[in-house]
Amino acid sequence: MAVSILAASQTAWAASATADAADQPMAEAMVQDDEDQDRADIVVTGTRRTDRTVIESSVPVDVFTADDLATQASPSLQTILKNLVPSFNQQRNAGADGTAFVRPPTLRGLPPDQILVLINGKRMHRSALVQVAGDSLSAGSQGVDLSQIPSVALGRLEVLRDGAAAQYGSDAIAGVINLGLRENDSGYELNARYGQTYRGDGKDIQVSGNAGFKLGDGFFNISGEFVDQGLFDRALDRPDSAALRARGIQVPTPPTRYGQPKSTTYRLVINSAIPLDDTTEIYLFGNYGYADQEVDFNYRRPIAVTVAGVTPFPGVAPVATQTFPVSGAGGGINYLTRIPGLLSPTGLPVFSSTGATFSFASIFPNGYTPIFKSRNEDFSGVIGYRGETGFGVLFDLSASIGRNTIKYDMTDTYNPSLGPQSPTEFFLGTLEQREANFNFDASYPWEVGFASPLNIAMGLEFRRETYEVGLGDPESYAQGPFALQIVQRPDGTQFRNLAGIGADGFPGFGPASATQRTRTNYSAYLDVEADIVKSFSLGLAARYDHFSDFGGTFNLKANARWALADFIAVRGATSTGFRAPTPGQASTANVQTGFPNNSTVPIATATVTADSTTGLFFGSRPLTPEKSVSISGGVVITPGGGFNLTIDYYNIEVRDRIAITSSFAVTPAQQTALFALGVANAFDLGQVNYFTNGFKTRTEGVDAVASYQATTGIGSFNTSLAVNYNKTEVTERTIPAAINIQRAANIEGLSPKWRAVLSTSWSLGMFDATARANYFGSITSFNSNAVEVGSITRQTFRPDYSFDLEVGITFAERYRLAAGAENLFNRYPEREVRNIYAATGAQASGRIYNDASPLSYMGGFWYLRASAQF
């Protein structure tokens, strides 16, 4: 639902043009007068009043200007948010199919699809990726791809850290991120950045620019970005590959990469508004993005090897030896010679064990590593008409569309069930998310005798979203003639030989996966807010939503602020919330391979829909919406002298949480039963999971933000300290078989309870510097194969920190050169100590770091940056 109307645009978003100052020299842009600062402090998120500043807000809102964004070490929006908002987190998820490309963020300990993202106050469409392979907290979520909006396009960024479903609708349980696009109508800005890790990999080239133009009495603003990102790899050798290399097989070193994917990205954002008269205007904005990315999918062995054993856990005696079989069911062998006229009791042809055979080693004599590729295309457009009527009603009528399309390819692999007829490159299929929104919003400041007018806001929304899965190449999903073979030995006994179905690593989307699911919803809201007396503000909101597939839901919110004195105020809010299952969550079905539970062989894990034969076999149920209750309360202290402090407590209870279940191990008997029910790839399945409303959580925490600005004889300083404490507890596992104790423990343990960011920016004449210290609390990872808490083997990883530094110099008031480093002291997370092989010092997959580590395992990264403004 829209949040900004004409007055909000003219007042608050105009501040972004001031902050951008693209048409001013840099030295002038670093100084704002008091009027500019007052406008910059006005918020439009969490309130529909047009005169509310940050410190006057009844709920915690962080506001960052273009200057704040420009001082960040990385131009990546996700990294910027992680540095600015301690309760915002994002993990690496290397090698986790599409999750490696669209990284899922979390806010206040809640997953990405409980974060509502707005652009200029309008809802941003979701990514087409459902996070099948995300971390314990994000697995199963479908949120927004924040990487689609380059930071150079932003004049302002607001983060509402409070539940707001009653104001904005579904997804706003954790909070709201509002991206304000730049509005400058003149000036040009160019930026270039090159960097790489201290190890010499992960090279990163970024070029961006912004330009503003007058359009009559309005403006047209355009931003663009190009990013060429190289991979970095922090895996060690695998124990099986080291043994193979010793036997003369040319295995790459390392055979499986874990780190940053290779990526080439193009982004474009436009923003425009044209006044029609003194009180109305039309506006439009939108974005286009395209990204080519790739990551590898685990090395496959051509022969079996035996290596020195693994140490499962510290203090446990290592296993003497460990055998790694040939990759693939049946040892990667297809039998080609059929015995004429002989059929099995089930009517299948019978093949001779002594006849001709085919092995993938004839195509890949040294084994192979599938390369997984993504082509991600993103588009959105918003057009609207807003203004003020002759009797003082502000209105905003808008329409928007959004589409995200992901196309997957895979090379350097084959379809084992096709044997010698298999290609080695596949188009795997398409994921697409489409959304359309129509909004009408109106507000009126009604004088009723309070200390301020009673602001009455109301609105209507119609929304339609479609999720579609498109077919891949037939060979990418085909069940070939070698999927199930009956083979006869010379003595007349027979055995069953299996081969994987579909492209090895990630089978393509076939007829069973292809789908198109659409839903519509209608919404209406009423929002009132006023200063009852000068020191006391009160706001109430109510919203009704009706979904075509889940029915209706009604939600409420109340917030208040009481100024005890000029320098101190208390504030609080309580609200109910909801999040409807997305069409993508109801439709997603795929198969991926990996090393779950530190397996020595890649295992196929199938995610199936709740209404599928396999899902019903393992106890799936229809999905229902999530419901939440949220309370928050805090204090705002503004003693003056450039110092501000806010402390806010929050408590969020979410029931009927939607997520992917824990994986069910598929036994041979269950494979046979599923095959009899018509599941073609039953004998391929090692694990199965599906979406369910499986558990209930309580998340509580405290945010403390202190800021201080000072001008001294040695320069101007802008310092802030932000601290977050966050604890999530799984209070109920409504389906214990689907959400096991290990999964629940990882939801509680794999996010740091403490996060802190201390940063300071300094400027003096032509010189400037920014320093930032990040602190991450400890996390605990719980190992698999546990049935009760007491038997879970766990590893607690130490608290950690990183330090960023950038120094710059400005020439001729327009040109700036800077050098900097992220993670200046080259810190790495604590290593895994579980399931480590003596031969390599790594796990079977080659990993040495936990993917959930809040400290990136990239290590130190240096960069040079240049910018110019005209």
URVENFEN-V883743 format. One record per residue. N is the residue number from 1. PHI is phi as a letter, one per 30 degrees, with the letter a starting at -180 (999 if undefined). Layout:
n/phi
N/PHI
N/PHI
This chain:
n/phi
1/999
2/d
3/b
4/c
5/c
6/e
7/d
8/d
9/d
10/d
11/c
12/d
13/d
14/d
15/d
16/d
17/d
18/d
19/d
20/d
21/h
22/d
23/c
24/c
25/d
26/e
27/d
28/d
29/d
30/d
31/b
32/b
33/d
34/d
35/d
36/d
37/d
38/d
39/d
40/d
41/d
42/d
43/c
44/b
45/c
46/i
47/b
48/c
49/d
50/c
51/b
52/c
53/c
54/e
55/d
56/d
57/d
58/d
59/b
60/d
61/b
62/c
63/b
64/b
65/c
66/d
67/d
68/d
69/d
70/d
71/d
72/d
73/d
74/c
75/d
76/d
77/d
78/d
79/d
80/d
81/d
82/d
83/d
84/c
85/b
86/d
87/d
88/c
89/b
90/a
91/c
92/d
93/h
94/d
95/i
96/c
97/h
98/d
99/d
100/d
101/c
102/c
103/d
104/d
105/d
106/b
107/b
108/h
109/i
110/b
111/d
112/d
113/d
114/c
115/c
116/d
117/c
118/c
119/b
120/h
121/i
122/c
123/d
124/d
125/d
126/d
127/d
128/d
129/d
130/c
131/d
132/d
133/c
134/d
135/d
136/e
137/d
138/c
139/e
140/j
141/d
142/b
143/c
144/d
145/c
146/d
147/d
148/d
149/c
150/d
151/d
152/d
153/d
154/c
155/c
156/a
157/b
158/b
159/b
160/d
161/c
162/a
163/d
164/b
165/d
166/d
167/c
168/c
169/j
170/e
171/j
172/c
173/d
174/d
175/l
176/b
177/c
178/c
179/c
180/c
181/d
182/d
183/b
184/d
185/c
186/a
187/j
188/b
189/b
190/b
191/b
192/b
193/b
194/b
195/a
196/a
197/d
198/d
199/d
200/j
201/c
202/i
203/e
204/b
205/c
206/b
207/b
208/b
209/a
210/b
211/b
212/b
213/b
214/d
215/b
216/i
217/c
218/c
219/b
220/b
221/b
222/b
223/b
224/b
225/b
226/b
227/b
228/c
229/c
230/d
231/d
232/b
233/b
234/b
235/d
236/c
237/d
238/d
239/d
240/d
241/d
242/d
243/d
244/d
245/d
246/d
247/c
248/j
249/d
250/d
251/d
252/d
253/b
254/d
255/d
256/b
257/c
258/b
259/l
260/c
261/d
262/d
263/a
264/b
265/b
266/b
267/b
268/b
269/b
270/b
271/a
272/a
273/b
274/b
275/d
276/c
277/a
278/d
279/b
280/b
281/a
282/c
283/b
284/a
285/a
286/a
287/b
288/b
289/b
290/b
291/b
292/c
293/b
294/a
295/b
296/c
297/b
298/i
299/d
300/c
301/d
302/d
303/b
304/d
305/b
306/c
307/b
308/d
309/d
310/c
311/c
312/e
313/b
314/e
315/i
316/c
317/d
318/d
319/d
320/e
321/b
322/b
323/c
324/c
325/d
326/e
327/d
328/j
329/d
330/i
331/i
332/i
333/c
334/c
335/c
336/c
337/c
338/d
339/d
340/e
341/i
342/c
343/b
344/d
345/e
346/c
347/i
348/d
349/d
350/c
351/c
352/d
353/d
354/c
355/d
356/d
357/b
358/b
359/b
360/d
361/d
362/d
363/c
364/b
365/d
366/c
367/i
368/a
369/b
370/e
371/c
372/c
373/b
374/b
375/c
376/c
377/c
378/b
379/b
380/a
381/a
382/b
383/b
384/a
385/b
386/b
387/l
388/b
389/d
390/d
391/c
392/i
393/d
394/d
395/b
396/a
397/c
398/b
399/b
400/b
401/b
402/b
403/b
404/b
405/b
406/b
407/c
408/c
409/b
410/b
411/b
412/h
413/a
414/a
415/c
416/e
417/d
418/c
419/h
420/d
421/d
422/d
423/d
424/c
425/b
426/b
427/c
428/c
429/k
430/b
431/c
432/b
433/c
434/b
435/b
436/b
437/b
438/b
439/b
440/b
441/b
442/b
443/b
444/b
445/d
446/c
447/d
448/b
449/j
450/d
451/d
452/b
453/e
454/d
455/d
456/c
457/b
458/b
459/a
460/b
461/b
462/c
463/b
464/b
465/b
466/b
467/c
468/b
469/c
470/c
471/d
472/c
473/e
474/e
475/d
476/d
477/b
478/d
479/c
480/d
481/d
482/c
483/e
484/b
485/c
486/c
487/c
488/c
489/d
490/e
491/d
492/j
493/d
494/b
495/b
496/c
497/c
498/c
499/b
500/d
501/c
502/i
503/e
504/d
505/j
506/a
507/e
508/d
509/d
510/c
511/e
512/d
513/c
514/d
515/a
516/b
517/b
518/b
519/b
520/b
521/b
522/c
523/b
524/b
525/b
526/b
527/b
528/b
529/a
530/a
531/d
532/d
533/b
534/e
535/c
536/b
537/c
538/b
539/b
540/b
541/b
542/b
543/b
544/c
545/b
546/b
547/c
548/d
549/c
550/b
551/i
552/c
553/b
554/b
555/b
556/b
557/b
558/b
559/b
560/a
561/b
562/b
563/d
564/d
565/a
566/d
567/c
568/b
569/b
570/c
571/b
572/a
573/a
574/b
575/a
576/c
577/b
578/a
579/b
580/d
581/e
582/d
583/e
584/d
585/d
586/d
587/c
588/d
589/b
590/a
591/b
592/b
593/c
594/a
595/c
596/d
597/h
598/i
599/d
600/d
601/b
602/d
603/c
604/d
605/c
606/c
607/c
608/b
609/d
610/d
611/c
612/d
613/d
614/d
615/d
616/d
617/d
618/c
619/j
620/d
621/b
622/d
623/d
624/b
625/d
626/d
627/b
628/b
629/b
630/b
631/b
632/b
633/a
634/a
635/b
636/c
637/c
638/b
639/d
640/j
641/i
642/i
643/c
644/b
645/b
646/b
647/b
648/b
649/c
650/b
651/b
652/b
653/c
654/b
655/c
656/h
657/e
658/c
659/a
660/d
661/d
662/e
663/d
664/d
665/d
666/c
667/d
668/e
669/d
670/d
671/e
672/d
673/d
674/d
675/d
676/d
677/d
678/j
679/d
680/d
681/c
682/e
683/d
684/d
685/d
686/c
687/b
688/b
689/b
690/a
691/d
692/a
693/d
694/c
695/a
696/b
697/b
698/b
699/c
700/b
701/a
702/b
703/c
704/b
705/b
706/b
707/b
708/b
709/c
710/b
711/c
712/b
713/d
714/c
715/k
716/c
717/b
718/b
719/c
720/b
721/b
722/b
723/b
724/b
725/c
726/b
727/b
728/c
729/b
730/d
731/d
732/a
733/c
734/d
735/b
736/e
737/d
738/c
739/c
740/d
741/d
742/d
743/d
744/d
745/d
746/d
747/d
748/d
749/c
750/c
751/c
752/d
753/d
754/c
755/b
756/b
757/b
758/c
759/b
760/b
761/c
762/b
763/b
764/a
765/i
766/d
767/c
768/a
769/a
770/b
771/b
772/b
773/c
774/c
775/c
776/b
777/d
778/d
779/b
780/b
781/c
782/c
783/d
784/d
785/i
786/c
787/c
788/b
789/e
790/d
791/c
792/d
793/d
794/b
795/b
796/c
797/c
798/d
799/d
800/b
801/b
802/b
803/b
804/c
805/b
806/b
807/b
808/b
809/b
810/c
811/c
812/h
813/i
814/b
815/c
816/b
817/c
818/b
819/b
820/a
821/b
822/c
823/h
824/e
825/c
826/h
827/d
828/b
829/d
830/d
831/d
832/d
833/c
834/c
835/h
836/c
837/c
838/d
839/d
840/b
841/i
842/b
843/d
844/e
845/d
846/j
847/d
848/b
849/b
850/d
851/d
852/d
853/e
854/d
855/d
856/e
857/c
858/d
859/i
860/d
861/b
862/c
863/a
864/b
865/b
866/b
867/b
868/b
869/b
870/b
